[in-house]
Amino acid sequence: MENIVHKIISHNGGAIYLPKWYQGEIGWTNLERPNVYDASTIQNWPRGTIYREGNRTFVYGKMDSALGGAYNHAGYVPITYATYKDIGSDGMQAGSALTKECTVNYGEACAVDKYSGGQLGFYGTYYGYRFIEAQAVADGDFDMVLILDQPMQGTMATTDEILLHEHQYKVMRLYVTEEYAPYIGVLMHDAIAVSEFNWLQTGGPHGLTFYHSSSEGGDGGQMCVIAYHGTTQIHPSNAASLQITGKESGAMQTIGWRSTYCTADMSGGQTIYLTILN
């Protein structure tokens, strides 16, 4: 475990916020102001690093090997491919009260630090979750040790159900076919490549083209911006509208709102204010 202490240094209105330490990352001493429009196969900051510049927020992550064809351009909205695993009521092997270490049975092979930076959720005797600072490789019996950021509230029973969640920005992916993955930011870099580290904008003003729109703005009250299949659209004022391949747009993920006054027909590019992470 490392105790990372650093000053917040403002450079032309921008400052780096390193995440809470978790094992398997590099770049913990890098406080340099990034070029958010750039991407690289070299990792320069820990994944999950936040960069704030004025009223804009960016988060650092890595693209997964699966890309979504034409969606690898600036202005598109990637998803997280970080998954959760429901280990069930037989997963907890050992976990004593007031200790940060526990052993869980993953049920299959698992690479070291796959869940470092993520969360261990549990419910049964005790409820809640803990941040995972480090995770050992699963052994021959698929048991693996987790090091948590804080001690557990009480001794866990083997009948208590547990969940493992990966770090949200550890594995990012352009939209392919996943219908249930949340959108986590907007691409700043054009033609993103496989396994590149890059910054996603998550908060503040960003220029987007509404690829699914026709003439949104024709009715009043159309302020919310939703994401679908890596593209964006202004939420229609009619909540029952089925403008997106038969789906009610009111049920889609809201990623922001229109940030400026405009005329009624706004089917082209608009500046929106992202609210995924501010």
Helices and strands as residue ranges (DSSP letters): E 14-17, E 39-40, E 50-53, E 56-62, G 69-71, E 79-80, E 84-88, E 92-95, E 101-105, E 119-123, E 128-135, E 143-148, E 161-165, E 172-173, E 186-187, E 197-209, E 224-228, E 231-234, G 249-251, E 253-258, E 269-275
